[in-house]
Amino acid sequence: MKGKSTGEVAKSNHLKHQNHHQKTTASNVPQHQHHDMTSEFKKRFIICFLITLLVLLLSPQIQEFLQLEKELRFPGDLYLLFLLSSFIFLYGGLPFFKGMVREIKALQPGMMTLISVAIITAYLYSFAVVFGLSGMVFFWELATLIDIMLLGHWIEMKSIMSASRALEELVKLMPAEAHKLQENNELIDVPLETLKAGDRVLVKPGEKIPADGRVVEGVSSVDESLLTGESTPILKITGDNVIGGAINGEGSIVVEVEKTGQDSYLSQVIKLVKEAQESKSKTQDLANQAAFWLTLIALGFGIVTLSAWFFIIGKEFSFSLERAVTVMVIACPHALGLAIPLVVAVSTSIAAKKGFLIRNRLAFEKARNIQAIVFDKTGTLTQGKFGVTKIISFDKELSENEILKYAASIETNSEHPLAKGIVSSAKETLAVTDFLALPGKGAQGRVEGKEVKVVSIGHLKETKLLPNDLDLKKLANQGETLVFVIIDGRLRGAIALSDMVRPESKEAILRLKEMGIKCFMLTGDRKEVAAKVAQEIGLDDYFAEVLPEEKAEMIKKSRPKVFLLL
């Protein structure tokens, strides 16, 4: 990185992150393409809509309806109407023509084919009328139909983009660069996509782990809550596996890379989310089936109408053709093309305001018949952050508040989630000197001249400060994490912490049970933690220590009708 300006470094980092983003979210329709399609439909709709206003004013039928024939008619107005309508036909209709070609190639004519048939028929007939055929033009019907369909597709693509942001949030879990260790132990920063199996990387305190791998040096606690649902930071020592995207705690560790790119744990999670987002609802499938039959009906009845008026009734060909075109244009349902995207967008918006993220539309439609709900734990039923549930003093001279005050004073200097829970629960803290982090064990410092340590049970066992008669099971309930306070070399107290349950969770579960819906919990957290939360909230059952990629399979095996909230 030496020799580069700040601007060059920033630009380089941006490009590296962008490349990684594109590789990680590779799919049949990449994220940037969704964004481009949304912008394209928006631009086409706005331009066509503005020109349609002129088309409406120039259309003889609209002028007659408004009784403004004399005010709005002028020589050559029909040719101007033709030019404006031709622009809308070619510019606004292009996405539908492309869609029709794709559907016909796939032998699955649908909405795109139906729309294209209607606007091509209306345009060709109107073109013939302008240049000599007896009849009336259908330019305003053509323009408004294209506008409505562009609006519907713009709304639908906007809805897809909104859901796709979930993938972008997942990608943000990965850092842009990694600190790679060379064979001579020289440390260099490299783009994430250049890492390969066997490389060694240094992960500093507070940084994100750049790839799946195994710890080969160092000790630290790792926060994997965003990936596995495990709310408690996990102690990692030499030989333990780590997941790319997890947040390193207070110690530096050296990780040997084992999986990168599409083989990584995070990429597999992203793949699951992408597959869910690409699913179509039953309503959309029905709409495409209806469009297929309507296309056949439009063509069929158009031919029947033309034949009946011309051959049977004996009307002139121009009159018969006008009636046939009218039938074919009317057969294209404006409402159907707009209703489906509107329903998708509105239902998604309303659900989002209520706290629901819809990733599978078919599942959303089936939600009215649910028999059971399976909740995630961390951040859904719980707050995703620790709070003090109990304080125990082993020293008669020190009250529980004093134990908490000494512990919180030390932990103000730590970024560990447990430390934040202790600090947030304390009413007052004292000045600390000589602070020192003990990776994987805790922290220490001097408070009012006293040496204070806040440590884990592992440190007590190592230093042999754990009394033989101390019953840990009585100190804390299942699912609670214990930290111990040592003052001047003596064990003075303990503090129990747990992931705090949301106040509204109990009420939600109670109301669902009143509706006859069973409530379960699916979490990557430990069984003890899951059992405590399930008992406190009143759940029917729970599944613990389940990884994200295993959750869908667990649901399939459990019950036929389940609604999963993640």
Sequence and secondary structure as in RCSB ss.txt:
>XXXX:A:sequence
MKGKSTGEVAKSNHLKHQNHHQKTTASNVPQHQHHDMTSEFKKRFIICFLITLLVLLLSPQIQEFLQLEKELRFP
GDLYLLFLLSSFIFLYGGLPFFKGMVREIKALQPGMMTLISVAIITAYLYSFAVVFGLSGMVFFWELATLIDIML
LGHWIEMKSIMSASRALEELVKLMPAEAHKLQENNELIDVPLETLKAGDRVLVKPGEKIPADGRVVEGVSSVDES
LLTGESTPILKITGDNVIGGAINGEGSIVVEVEKTGQDSYLSQVIKLVKEAQESKSKTQDLANQAAFWLTLIALG
FGIVTLSAWFFIIGKEFSFSLERAVTVMVIACPHALGLAIPLVVAVSTSIAAKKGFLIRNRLAFEKARNIQAIVF
DKTGTLTQGKFGVTKIISFDKELSENEILKYAASIETNSEHPLAKGIVSSAKETLAVTDFLALPGKGAQGRVEGK
EVKVVSIGHLKETKLLPNDLDLKKLANQGETLVFVIIDGRLRGAIALSDMVRPESKEAILRLKEMGIKCFMLTGD
RKEVAAKVAQEIGLDDYFAEVLPEEKAEMIKKSRPKVFLLL
>XXXX:A:secstr
 TT  HHHHHHHHHHHHHHHHHHHT  SS HHHHHHHHHHHHHHHHHHHHHHHHHHHH HHHHHHHT HHHH  T
THHHHHHHHHHHIIIIIHHHHHHHHHHHHHTT   HHHHHHHHHHHHHHHHHHHHTT SS   HHHHHHHHHHHH
HHHHHHHHHHHHHHHHHHHHHTTS SEEEEE TT  EEEEEGGG  TT EEEE TT B  SEEEEEE  EEEE H
HHH   S EEE TT EE TT EE SS EEEEEEE GGGSHHHHHHHHHHHHHT   HHHHHHHHHHHHHHHHHHH
HHHHHHHIIIIIS   HHHHHHHHHHHHHHTS HHHHHHHHHHHHHHHHHHHHTT     HHHHHHGGG SEEEE
 IIIIIEEEEEEEEEEEES TTS HHHHHHHHHHHHTT   HHHHHHHHH S     EEEEEETTTEEEEEETTE
EEEEE HHHHHHHT S TT  HHHHS TT EEEEEEETTEEEEEEEEEEEE HHHHHHHHHHHHTT EEEEE SS
 HHHHHHHHHHHT SEEE S  HHHHHHHHHHH SSEEEE 
